[in-house]
Amino acid sequence: MKFITDVLPGESVILTTSLIHCHLQIVDLFDKAVVIFEYSPPAEGWTHESLCALDIPLERLRGADAYLGDTWVGSTEV
């Protein structure tokens, strides 16, 4: 899984205060209604580093997207 939550100069912050405490949902790439995995946020909230540190077992999947709330934050296809 590749997360797009790191911030480079000139880019907008994705991990806003309203998102860092949302559950992370890993959904099927072809059917967003199918939640494959769900992770509770750390007590201090999600950071780019904490998202990237997750060991998400995606080897057998066709592809997946990652969402915090309704905000897309990553994919296997990035």
mmCIF file as gemmi writes it, N, C-alpha and C atoms, coordinates in Angstrom:
data_model
loop_
_atom_site.group_PDB
_atom_site.id
_atom_site.type_symbol
_atom_site.label_atom_id
_atom_site.label_alt_id
_atom_site.label_comp_id
_atom_site.label_asym_id
_atom_site.label_entity_id
_atom_site.label_seq_id
_atom_site.pdbx_PDB_ins_code
_atom_site.Cartn_x
_atom_site.Cartn_y
_atom_site.Cartn_z
_atom_site.occupancy
_atom_site.B_iso_or_equiv
_atom_site.pdbx_formal_charge
_atom_site.auth_seq_id
_atom_site.auth_asym_id
_atom_site.pdbx_PDB_model_num
ATOM 1 N N . MET Axp A 1 ? 0.854 -1.17 0 1 0 ? 1 A 1
ATOM 2 C CA . MET Axp A 1 ? 0 0 0 1 0 ? 1 A 1
ATOM 3 C C . MET Axp A 1 ? 0.898 1.231 0 1 0 ? 1 A 1
ATOM 4 N N . LYS Axp A 2 ? 0.597 2.169 -0.858 1 0 ? 2 A 1
ATOM 5 C CA . LYS Axp A 2 ? 1.319 3.444 -0.92 1 0 ? 2 A 1
ATOM 6 C C . LYS Axp A 2 ? 0.375 4.541 -0.43 1 0 ? 2 A 1
ATOM 7 N N . PHE Axp A 3 ? 0.851 5.318 0.536 1 0 ? 3 A 1
ATOM 8 C CA . PHE Axp A 3 ? 0.053 6.412 1.075 1 0 ? 3 A 1
ATOM 9 C C . PHE Axp A 3 ? 0.551 7.732 0.505 1 0 ? 3 A 1
ATOM 10 N N . ILE Axp A 4 ? -0.381 8.633 0.218 1 0 ? 4 A 1
ATOM 11 C CA . ILE Axp A 4 ? -0.05 9.931 -0.377 1 0 ? 4 A 1
ATOM 12 C C . ILE Axp A 4 ? -0.138 11.046 0.661 1 0 ? 4 A 1
ATOM 13 N N . THR Axp A 5 ? 0.114 10.717 1.898 1 0 ? 5 A 1
ATOM 14 C CA . THR Axp A 5 ? -0.103 11.657 2.999 1 0 ? 5 A 1
ATOM 15 C C . THR Axp A 5 ? 1.13 12.447 3.392 1 0 ? 5 A 1
ATOM 16 N N . ASP Axp A 6 ? 2.27 12.168 2.753 1 0 ? 6 A 1
ATOM 17 C CA . ASP Axp A 6 ? 3.442 12.999 3.031 1 0 ? 6 A 1
ATOM 18 C C . ASP Axp A 6 ? 3.238 14.349 2.341 1 0 ? 6 A 1
ATOM 19 N N . VAL Axp A 7 ? 3.821 15.39 2.875 1 0 ? 7 A 1
ATOM 20 C CA . VAL Axp A 7 ? 3.612 16.737 2.34 1 0 ? 7 A 1
ATOM 21 C C . VAL Axp A 7 ? 4.938 17.279 1.825 1 0 ? 7 A 1
ATOM 22 N N . LEU Axp A 8 ? 4.957 17.582 0.549 1 0 ? 8 A 1
ATOM 23 C CA . LEU Axp A 8 ? 6.118 18.19 -0.08 1 0 ? 8 A 1
ATOM 24 C C . LEU Axp A 8 ? 5.877 19.69 -0.191 1 0 ? 8 A 1
ATOM 25 N N . PRO Axp A 9 ? 6.922 20.482 -0.356 1 0 ? 9 A 1
ATOM 26 C CA . PRO Axp A 9 ? 6.742 21.936 -0.471 1 0 ? 9 A 1
ATOM 27 C C . PRO Axp A 9 ? 5.722 22.291 -1.561 1 0 ? 9 A 1
ATOM 28 N N . GLY Axp A 10 ? 4.794 23.167 -1.211 1 0 ? 10 A 1
ATOM 29 C CA . GLY Axp A 10 ? 3.769 23.609 -2.146 1 0 ? 10 A 1
ATOM 30 C C . GLY Axp A 10 ? 2.532 22.737 -2.195 1 0 ? 10 A 1
ATOM 31 N N . GLU Axp A 11 ? 2.518 21.623 -1.471 1 0 ? 11 A 1
ATOM 32 C CA . GLU Axp A 11 ? 1.36 20.736 -1.463 1 0 ? 11 A 1
ATOM 33 C C . GLU Axp A 11 ? 0.466 21.013 -0.261 1 0 ? 11 A 1
ATOM 34 N N . SER Axp A 12 ? -0.8 20.661 -0.401 1 0 ? 12 A 1
ATOM 35 C CA . SER Axp A 12 ? -1.757 20.806 0.698 1 0 ? 12 A 1
ATOM 36 C C . SER Axp A 12 ? -1.595 19.66 1.688 1 0 ? 12 A 1
ATOM 37 N N . VAL Axp A 13 ? -1.884 19.943 2.946 1 0 ? 13 A 1
ATOM 38 C CA . VAL Axp A 13 ? -1.859 18.923 3.996 1 0 ? 13 A 1
ATOM 39 C C . VAL Axp A 13 ? -3.102 18.05 3.844 1 0 ? 13 A 1
ATOM 40 N N . ILE Axp A 14 ? -2.899 16.746 3.785 1 0 ? 14 A 1
ATOM 41 C CA . ILE Axp A 14 ? -4.021 15.814 3.679 1 0 ? 14 A 1
ATOM 42 C C . ILE Axp A 14 ? -4.48 15.362 5.057 1 0 ? 14 A 1
ATOM 43 N N . LEU Axp A 15 ? -3.531 15.102 5.948 1 0 ? 15 A 1
ATOM 44 C CA . LEU Axp A 15 ? -3.876 14.611 7.287 1 0 ? 15 A 1
ATOM 45 C C . LEU Axp A 15 ? -4.267 15.776 8.19 1 0 ? 15 A 1
ATOM 46 N N . THR Axp A 16 ? -5.46 16.286 7.959 1 0 ? 16 A 1
ATOM 47 C CA . THR Axp A 16 ? -5.968 17.395 8.76 1 0 ? 16 A 1
ATOM 48 C C . THR Axp A 16 ? -6.441 16.887 10.117 1 0 ? 16 A 1
ATOM 49 N N . THR Axp A 17 ? -6.658 17.809 11.025 1 0 ? 17 A 1
ATOM 50 C CA . THR Axp A 17 ? -7.124 17.463 12.369 1 0 ? 17 A 1
ATOM 51 C C . THR Axp A 17 ? -8.4 16.636 12.317 1 0 ? 17 A 1
ATOM 52 N N . SER Axp A 18 ? -9.273 16.917 11.359 1 0 ? 18 A 1
ATOM 53 C CA . SER Axp A 18 ? -10.537 16.181 11.272 1 0 ? 18 A 1
ATOM 54 C C . SER Axp A 18 ? -10.351 14.754 10.75 1 0 ? 18 A 1
ATOM 55 N N . LEU Axp A 19 ? -9.217 14.448 10.133 1 0 ? 19 A 1
ATOM 56 C CA . LEU Axp A 19 ? -9.003 13.107 9.579 1 0 ? 19 A 1
ATOM 57 C C . LEU Axp A 19 ? -8.114 12.201 10.416 1 0 ? 19 A 1
ATOM 58 N N . ILE Axp A 20 ? -7.224 12.768 11.205 1 0 ? 20 A 1
ATOM 59 C CA . ILE Axp A 20 ? -6.212 11.931 11.861 1 0 ? 20 A 1
ATOM 60 C C . ILE Axp A 20 ? -6.79 10.956 12.886 1 0 ? 20 A 1
ATOM 61 N N . HIS Axp A 21 ? -8.025 11.176 13.306 1 0 ? 21 A 1
ATOM 62 C CA . HIS Axp A 21 ? -8.652 10.264 14.269 1 0 ? 21 A 1
ATOM 63 C C . HIS Axp A 21 ? -9.748 9.405 13.638 1 0 ? 21 A 1
ATOM 64 N N . CYS Axp A 22 ? -9.832 9.414 12.307 1 0 ? 22 A 1
ATOM 65 C CA . CYS Axp A 22 ? -10.788 8.555 11.599 1 0 ? 22 A 1
ATOM 66 C C . CYS Axp A 22 ? -10.227 7.143 11.487 1 0 ? 22 A 1
ATOM 67 N N . HIS Axp A 23 ? -11.122 6.177 11.372 1 0 ? 23 A 1
ATOM 68 C CA . HIS Axp A 23 ? -10.696 4.809 11.104 1 0 ? 23 A 1
ATOM 69 C C . HIS Axp A 23 ? -10.131 4.743 9.689 1 0 ? 23 A 1
ATOM 70 N N . LEU Axp A 24 ? -9.095 3.946 9.52 1 0 ? 24 A 1
ATOM 71 C CA . LEU Axp A 24 ? -8.527 3.69 8.203 1 0 ? 24 A 1
ATOM 72 C C . LEU Axp A 24 ? -9.246 2.488 7.622 1 0 ? 24 A 1
ATOM 73 N N . GLN Axp A 25 ? -9.831 2.668 6.452 1 0 ? 25 A 1
ATOM 74 C CA . GLN Axp A 25 ? -10.483 1.558 5.772 1 0 ? 25 A 1
ATOM 75 C C . GLN Axp A 25 ? -9.713 1.22 4.505 1 0 ? 25 A 1
ATOM 76 N N . ILE Axp A 26 ? -9.428 -0.057 4.344 1 0 ? 26 A 1
ATOM 77 C CA . ILE Axp A 26 ? -8.823 -0.575 3.13 1 0 ? 26 A 1
ATOM 78 C C . ILE Axp A 26 ? -9.952 -1.258 2.372 1 0 ? 26 A 1
ATOM 79 N N . VAL Axp A 27 ? -10.274 -0.73 1.192 1 0 ? 27 A 1
ATOM 80 C CA . VAL Axp A 27 ? -11.425 -1.22 0.434 1 0 ? 27 A 1
ATOM 81 C C . VAL Axp A 27 ? -10.97 -1.835 -0.886 1 0 ? 27 A 1
ATOM 82 N N . ASP Axp A 28 ? -11.816 -2.698 -1.42 1 0 ? 28 A 1
ATOM 83 C CA . ASP Axp A 28 ? -11.541 -3.336 -2.702 1 0 ? 28 A 1
ATOM 84 C C . ASP Axp A 28 ? -11.442 -2.275 -3.794 1 0 ? 28 A 1
ATOM 85 N N . LEU Axp A 29 ? -10.436 -2.382 -4.636 1 0 ? 29 A 1
ATOM 86 C CA . LEU Axp A 29 ? -10.204 -1.415 -5.702 1 0 ? 29 A 1
ATOM 87 C C . LEU Axp A 29 ? -11.373 -1.347 -6.674 1 0 ? 29 A 1
ATOM 88 N N . PHE Axp A 30 ? -12.066 -2.459 -6.871 1 0 ? 30 A 1
ATOM 89 C CA . PHE Axp A 30 ? -13.131 -2.521 -7.86 1 0 ? 30 A 1
ATOM 90 C C . PHE Axp A 30 ? -14.53 -2.424 -7.263 1 0 ? 30 A 1
ATOM 91 N N . ASP Axp A 31 ? -14.646 -2.488 -5.947 1 0 ? 31 A 1
ATOM 92 C CA . ASP Axp A 31 ? -15.943 -2.354 -5.273 1 0 ? 31 A 1
ATOM 93 C C . ASP Axp A 31 ? -15.715 -1.675 -3.927 1 0 ? 31 A 1
ATOM 94 N N . LYS Axp A 32 ? -15.845 -0.364 -3.914 1 0 ? 32 A 1
ATOM 95 C CA . LYS Axp A 32 ? -15.546 0.439 -2.722 1 0 ? 32 A 1
ATOM 96 C C . LYS Axp A 32 ? -16.44 0.088 -1.528 1 0 ? 32 A 1
ATOM 97 N N . ALA Axp A 33 ? -17.545 -0.614 -1.771 1 0 ? 33 A 1
ATOM 98 C CA . ALA Axp A 33 ? -18.429 -1.009 -0.676 1 0 ? 33 A 1
ATOM 99 C C . ALA Axp A 33 ? -17.853 -2.185 0.116 1 0 ? 33 A 1
ATOM 100 N N . VAL Axp A 34 ? -16.855 -2.855 -0.432 1 0 ? 34 A 1
ATOM 101 C CA . VAL Axp A 34 ? -16.253 -4.014 0.232 1 0 ? 34 A 1
ATOM 102 C C . VAL Axp A 34 ? -15.054 -3.547 1.05 1 0 ? 34 A 1
ATOM 103 N N . VAL Axp A 35 ? -15.239 -3.519 2.37 1 0 ? 35 A 1
ATOM 104 C CA . VAL Axp A 35 ? -14.153 -3.143 3.275 1 0 ? 35 A 1
ATOM 105 C C . VAL Axp A 35 ? -13.365 -4.408 3.6 1 0 ? 35 A 1
ATOM 106 N N . ILE Axp A 36 ? -12.084 -4.406 3.229 1 0 ? 36 A 1
ATOM 107 C CA . ILE Axp A 36 ? -11.242 -5.583 3.411 1 0 ? 36 A 1
ATOM 108 C C . ILE Axp A 36 ? -10.623 -5.591 4.806 1 0 ? 36 A 1
ATOM 109 N N . PHE Axp A 37 ? -10.1 -4.443 5.205 1 0 ? 37 A 1
ATOM 110 C CA . PHE Axp A 37 ? -9.502 -4.276 6.531 1 0 ? 37 A 1
ATOM 111 C C . PHE Axp A 37 ? -9.92 -2.926 7.081 1 0 ? 37 A 1
ATOM 112 N N . GLU Axp A 38 ? -10.008 -2.844 8.41 1 0 ? 38 A 1
ATOM 113 C CA . GLU Axp A 38 ? -10.273 -1.565 9.068 1 0 ? 38 A 1
ATOM 114 C C . GLU Axp A 38 ? -9.348 -1.457 10.279 1 0 ? 38 A 1
ATOM 115 N N . TYR Axp A 39 ? -8.745 -0.287 10.43 1 0 ? 39 A 1
ATOM 116 C CA . TYR Axp A 39 ? -7.795 -0.049 11.516 1 0 ? 39 A 1
ATOM 117 C C . TYR Axp A 39 ? -8.239 1.159 12.326 1 0 ? 39 A 1
ATOM 118 N N . SER Axp A 40 ? -8.196 1.024 13.643 1 0 ? 40 A 1
ATOM 119 C CA . SER Axp A 40 ? -8.475 2.155 14.531 1 0 ? 40 A 1
ATOM 120 C C . SER Axp A 40 ? -7.268 3.081 14.546 1 0 ? 40 A 1
ATOM 121 N N . PRO Axp A 41 ? -7.507 4.373 14.723 1 0 ? 41 A 1
ATOM 122 C CA . PRO Axp A 41 ? -6.38 5.31 14.747 1 0 ? 41 A 1
ATOM 123 C C . PRO Axp A 41 ? -5.573 5.17 16.032 1 0 ? 41 A 1
ATOM 124 N N . PRO Axp A 42 ? -4.282 5.473 15.972 1 0 ? 42 A 1
ATOM 125 C CA . PRO Axp A 42 ? -3.495 5.527 17.206 1 0 ? 42 A 1
ATOM 126 C C . PRO Axp A 42 ? -4.044 6.639 18.105 1 0 ? 42 A 1
ATOM 127 N N . ALA Axp A 43 ? -3.762 6.586 19.376 1 0 ? 43 A 1
ATOM 128 C CA . ALA Axp A 43 ? -4.278 7.587 20.325 1 0 ? 43 A 1
ATOM 129 C C . ALA Axp A 43 ? -3.919 9.007 19.91 1 0 ? 43 A 1
ATOM 130 N N . GLU Axp A 44 ? -2.721 9.194 19.36 1 0 ? 44 A 1
ATOM 131 C CA . GLU Axp A 44 ? -2.275 10.535 18.955 1 0 ? 44 A 1
ATOM 132 C C . GLU Axp A 44 ? -2.729 10.896 17.542 1 0 ? 44 A 1
ATOM 133 N N . GLY Axp A 45 ? -3.407 9.978 16.861 1 0 ? 45 A 1
ATOM 134 C CA . GLY Axp A 45 ? -3.875 10.221 15.496 1 0 ? 45 A 1
ATOM 135 C C . GLY Axp A 45 ? -2.88 9.707 14.465 1 0 ? 45 A 1
ATOM 136 N N . TRP Axp A 46 ? -3.369 9.554 13.246 1 0 ? 46 A 1
ATOM 137 C CA . TRP Axp A 46 ? -2.532 9.046 12.166 1 0 ? 46 A 1
ATOM 138 C C . TRP Axp A 46 ? -1.492 10.063 11.738 1 0 ? 46 A 1
ATOM 139 N N . THR Axp A 47 ? -0.322 9.568 11.402 1 0 ? 47 A 1
ATOM 140 C CA . THR Axp A 47 ? 0.719 10.352 10.745 1 0 ? 47 A 1
ATOM 141 C C . THR Axp A 47 ? 1.102 9.582 9.482 1 0 ? 47 A 1
ATOM 142 N N . HIS Axp A 48 ? 1.82 10.228 8.596 1 0 ? 48 A 1
ATOM 143 C CA . HIS Axp A 48 ? 2.287 9.521 7.401 1 0 ? 48 A 1
ATOM 144 C C . HIS Axp A 48 ? 3.113 8.304 7.815 1 0 ? 48 A 1
ATOM 145 N N . GLU Axp A 49 ? 3.951 8.49 8.814 1 0 ? 49 A 1
ATOM 146 C CA . GLU Axp A 49 ? 4.814 7.406 9.271 1 0 ? 49 A 1
ATOM 147 C C . GLU Axp A 49 ? 4.019 6.245 9.862 1 0 ? 49 A 1
ATOM 148 N N . SER Axp A 50 ? 2.979 6.553 10.648 1 0 ? 50 A 1
ATOM 149 C CA . SER Axp A 50 ? 2.2 5.465 11.254 1 0 ? 50 A 1
ATOM 150 C C . SER Axp A 50 ? 1.39 4.71 10.199 1 0 ? 50 A 1
ATOM 151 N N . LEU Axp A 51 ? 0.915 5.405 9.176 1 0 ? 51 A 1
ATOM 152 C CA . LEU Axp A 51 ? 0.209 4.721 8.088 1 0 ? 51 A 1
ATOM 153 C C . LEU Axp A 51 ? 1.164 3.794 7.332 1 0 ? 51 A 1
ATOM 154 N N . CYS Axp A 52 ? 2.337 4.301 6.995 1 0 ? 52 A 1
ATOM 155 C CA . CYS Axp A 52 ? 3.317 3.506 6.24 1 0 ? 52 A 1
ATOM 156 C C . CYS Axp A 52 ? 3.853 2.327 7.044 1 0 ? 52 A 1
ATOM 157 N N . ALA Axp A 53 ? 3.806 2.418 8.363 1 0 ? 53 A 1
ATOM 158 C CA . ALA Axp A 53 ? 4.327 1.349 9.217 1 0 ? 53 A 1
ATOM 159 C C . ALA Axp A 53 ? 3.361 0.168 9.353 1 0 ? 53 A 1
ATOM 160 N N . LEU Axp A 54 ? 2.118 0.332 8.917 1 0 ? 54 A 1
ATOM 161 C CA . LEU Axp A 54 ? 1.149 -0.76 9.023 1 0 ? 54 A 1
ATOM 162 C C . LEU Axp A 54 ? 1.572 -1.938 8.154 1 0 ? 54 A 1
ATOM 163 N N . ASP Axp A 55 ? 1.361 -3.121 8.672 1 0 ? 55 A 1
ATOM 164 C CA . ASP Axp A 55 ? 1.637 -4.343 7.916 1 0 ? 55 A 1
ATOM 165 C C . ASP Axp A 55 ? 0.303 -4.853 7.381 1 0 ? 55 A 1
ATOM 166 N N . ILE Axp A 56 ? -0.072 -4.359 6.211 1 0 ? 56 A 1
ATOM 167 C CA . ILE Axp A 56 ? -1.366 -4.701 5.617 1 0 ? 56 A 1
ATOM 168 C C . ILE Axp A 56 ? -1.151 -5.868 4.651 1 0 ? 56 A 1
ATOM 169 N N . PRO Axp A 57 ? -1.763 -7.023 4.926 1 0 ? 57 A 1
ATOM 170 C CA . PRO Axp A 57 ? -1.533 -8.213 4.085 1 0 ? 57 A 1
ATOM 171 C C . PRO Axp A 57 ? -2.321 -8.153 2.771 1 0 ? 57 A 1
ATOM 172 N N . LEU Axp A 58 ? -1.731 -7.561 1.756 1 0 ? 58 A 1
ATOM 173 C CA . LEU Axp A 58 ? -2.431 -7.333 0.491 1 0 ? 58 A 1
ATOM 174 C C . LEU Axp A 58 ? -1.992 -8.265 -0.634 1 0 ? 58 A 1
ATOM 175 N N . GLU Axp A 59 ? -1.158 -9.238 -0.355 1 0 ? 59 A 1
ATOM 176 C CA . GLU Axp A 59 ? -0.562 -10.057 -1.404 1 0 ? 59 A 1
ATOM 177 C C . GLU Axp A 59 ? -1.578 -10.745 -2.312 1 0 ? 59 A 1
ATOM 178 N N . ARG Axp A 60 ? -2.689 -11.171 -1.78 1 0 ? 60 A 1
ATOM 179 C CA . ARG Axp A 60 ? -3.659 -11.95 -2.562 1 0 ? 60 A 1
ATOM 180 C C . ARG Axp A 60 ? -4.788 -11.11 -3.151 1 0 ? 60 A 1
ATOM 181 N N . LEU Axp A 61 ? -4.729 -9.821 -2.99 1 0 ? 61 A 1
ATOM 182 C CA . LEU Axp A 61 ? -5.81 -8.964 -3.471 1 0 ? 61 A 1
ATOM 183 C C . LEU Axp A 61 ? -5.534 -8.475 -4.884 1 0 ? 61 A 1
ATOM 184 N N . ARG Axp A 62 ? -6.607 -8.152 -5.598 1 0 ? 62 A 1
ATOM 185 C CA . ARG Axp A 62 ? -6.477 -7.587 -6.945 1 0 ? 62 A 1
ATOM 186 C C . ARG Axp A 62 ? -6.015 -6.146 -6.879 1 0 ? 62 A 1
ATOM 187 N N . GLY Axp A 63 ? -6.275 -5.505 -5.807 1 0 ? 63 A 1
ATOM 188 C CA . GLY Axp A 63 ? -5.935 -4.101 -5.614 1 0 ? 63 A 1
ATOM 189 C C . GLY Axp A 63 ? -6.808 -3.528 -4.522 1 0 ? 63 A 1
ATOM 190 N N . ALA Axp A 64 ? -6.353 -2.437 -3.927 1 0 ? 64 A 1
ATOM 191 C CA . ALA Axp A 64 ? -7.107 -1.845 -2.827 1 0 ? 64 A 1
ATOM 192 C C . ALA Axp A 64 ? -6.826 -0.351 -2.747 1 0 ? 64 A 1
ATOM 193 N N . ASP Axp A 65 ? -7.791 0.378 -2.204 1 0 ? 65 A 1
ATOM 194 C CA . ASP Axp A 65 ? -7.65 1.798 -1.912 1 0 ? 65 A 1
ATOM 195 C C . ASP Axp A 65 ? -7.751 1.99 -0.41 1 0 ? 65 A 1
ATOM 196 N N . ALA Axp A 66 ? -7.171 3.09 0.079 1 0 ? 66 A 1
ATOM 197 C CA . ALA Axp A 66 ? -7.197 3.404 1.505 1 0 ? 66 A 1
ATOM 198 C C . ALA Axp A 66 ? -7.932 4.72 1.721 1 0 ? 66 A 1
ATOM 199 N N . TYR Axp A 67 ? -8.796 4.745 2.729 1 0 ? 67 A 1
ATOM 200 C CA . TYR Axp A 67 ? -9.575 5.935 3.058 1 0 ? 67 A 1
ATOM 201 C C . TYR Axp A 67 ? -9.51 6.226 4.546 1 0 ? 67 A 1
ATOM 202 N N . LEU Axp A 68 ? -9.39 7.496 4.877 1 0 ? 68 A 1
ATOM 203 C CA . LEU Axp A 68 ? -9.643 7.998 6.227 1 0 ? 68 A 1
ATOM 204 C C . LEU Axp A 68 ? -10.933 8.785 6.112 1 0 ? 68 A 1
ATOM 205 N N . GLY Axp A 69 ? -11.989 8.279 6.733 1 0 ? 69 A 1
ATOM 206 C CA . GLY Axp A 69 ? -13.301 8.877 6.503 1 0 ? 69 A 1
ATOM 207 C C . GLY Axp A 69 ? -13.636 8.719 5.024 1 0 ? 69 A 1
ATOM 208 N N . ASP Axp A 70 ? -14.038 9.814 4.38 1 0 ? 70 A 1
ATOM 209 C CA . ASP Axp A 70 ? -14.347 9.789 2.949 1 0 ? 70 A 1
ATOM 210 C C . ASP Axp A 70 ? -13.172 10.235 2.09 1 0 ? 70 A 1
ATOM 211 N N . THR Axp A 71 ? -12.023 10.468 2.709 1 0 ? 71 A 1
ATOM 212 C CA . THR Axp A 71 ? -10.864 11 1.991 1 0 ? 71 A 1
ATOM 213 C C . THR Axp A 71 ? -9.925 9.878 1.566 1 0 ? 71 A 1
ATOM 214 N N . TRP Axp A 72 ? -9.662 9.819 0.261 1 0 ? 72 A 1
ATOM 215 C CA . TRP Axp A 72 ? -8.737 8.832 -0.293 1 0 ? 72 A 1
ATOM 216 C C . TRP Axp A 72 ? -7.326 9.209 0.112 1 0 ? 72 A 1
ATOM 217 N N . VAL Axp A 73 ? -6.594 8.262 0.709 1 0 ? 73 A 1
ATOM 218 C CA . VAL Axp A 73 ? -5.238 8.56 1.183 1 0 ? 73 A 1
ATOM 219 C C . VAL Axp A 73 ? -4.186 7.597 0.643 1 0 ? 73 A 1
ATOM 220 N N . GLY Axp A 74 ? -4.593 6.634 -0.179 1 0 ? 74 A 1
ATOM 221 C CA . GLY Axp A 74 ? -3.6 5.726 -0.72 1 0 ? 74 A 1
ATOM 222 C C . GLY Axp A 74 ? -4.208 4.605 -1.528 1 0 ? 74 A 1
ATOM 223 N N . SER Axp A 75 ? -3.31 3.825 -2.147 1 0 ? 75 A 1
ATOM 224 C CA . SER Axp A 75 ? -3.748 2.742 -3.01 1 0 ? 75 A 1
ATOM 225 C C . SER Axp A 75 ? -2.595 1.782 -3.257 1 0 ? 75 A 1
ATOM 226 N N . THR Axp A 76 ? -2.938 0.601 -3.712 1 0 ? 76 A 1
ATOM 227 C CA . THR Axp A 76 ? -1.915 -0.315 -4.195 1 0 ? 76 A 1
ATOM 228 C C . THR Axp A 76 ? -1.496 0.076 -5.603 1 0 ? 76 A 1
ATOM 229 N N . GLU Axp A 77 ? -2.253 0.972 -6.222 1 0 ? 77 A 1
ATOM 230 C CA . GLU Axp A 77 ? -2.024 1.332 -7.623 1 0 ? 77 A 1
ATOM 231 C C . GLU Axp A 77 ? -1.353 2.687 -7.802 1 0 ? 77 A 1
ATOM 232 N N . VAL Axp A 78 ? -0.785 3.262 -6.764 1 0 ? 78 A 1
ATOM 233 C CA . VAL Axp A 78 ? -0.121 4.572 -6.874 1 0 ? 78 A 1
ATOM 234 C C . VAL Axp A 78 ? 1.263 4.371 -7.438 1 0 ? 78 A 1
